[in-house]
Amino acid sequence: MLKYLIFKIGYAILTLFGVITIIFFLFNVLPGDPARMMLDQNENSEQLAMVKKKYGFDKSLPIQYLYYINDLSPISLHSINPNDYTFLKDGKYNAAELLPLQNYTLVLKTPYLRESFRKSGKNVSSIIANTLPNTFILAFVAIAIAIAIGIFLGIISALHQNTLLDRLIALFSSIGMSVPSFFSAILFAWIFGFLLHDYTHLNMTGSLYEVDNFGNGSYIQWKNLILPAIVLGIRPLGVVIQLMRNSLLETLSQDYIRTARAKGLSEFQIIWRHALKNAMNPVITAISGWFASMLAGAVFVEYIFGWNGLGKEIVEALNNLDLPVIMGAVIVIATTFVVINIVVDFIYAWLDPKIVLS
């Protein structure tokens, strides 16, 4: 198991390294000068030179890449020269010194995602930290809806195979998988937030936190979570229904299930104690993949519903060409993908120990 753990973590680190490399070179070959973007085109030559020196834009692209990797790495090397980009004492890094090395210092720090071009002086890390929890809440509720309803309908569909009920559930599943999220978002917002507002009391737009009109600060408005969570959960719901149905039907045809029936166990005991655990493997894979992809798929849903999450922040950063925010958000989403995949691999290994030995 230890060898399996080391292999998976090493593979995850290499994957993240590849993603970071692609992101850096992809965004740095785009037309435009980052220094001019930060100054909003209102610069003189002296200001431009100062900004380029401060952020390392005056260096060659390979050197800028090394700076970026050094910024992201939790263990990094920093200069003691105040004129160097990697100077440790300029307030950029939240670091603890580990080992002095002549003109450099080895430190342990939190990853530095740099500063926003459009929100002057504001770290990308703080921007993501303020918006990511809202996206996690939205994704968690959406996947919870998909799991609860999807597994239930998948089991019902499998137990009533080839009946009218099975066909209706299959139709619902197919529609859910085929309808784009942005179209569902617009449709749900219009129907339930506008046309039926007097009955549902749901808003077309709104975030988790709203400002009190009487100046008492912000408060949580849970009803604003309902529509975006349902819309975001529709597509994974359709996938979970189909996977649960097909996997359970395959499991119920196995020899050990027939043996359990021959022993006189009830259908409920057979499904709950024997079939469900083995039928869940493909469902767990789908759930993990969808939960991670929701962080990226929530972009359109959050923007349409006005949900103040990472997806909405990405759209605004794209509109303003705020490259550090875009790059930081993509790296955070990629890291979430990798971490979730590792967790799923270990859940698989727990459900089926033969995977570790293969």
Order of alpha helices (4+ residues) and beta strands (2+ residues): alpha-alpha-alpha-alpha-beta-beta-beta-alpha-alpha-alpha-alpha-beta-beta-alpha-alpha-alpha-alpha-alpha-alpha-alpha
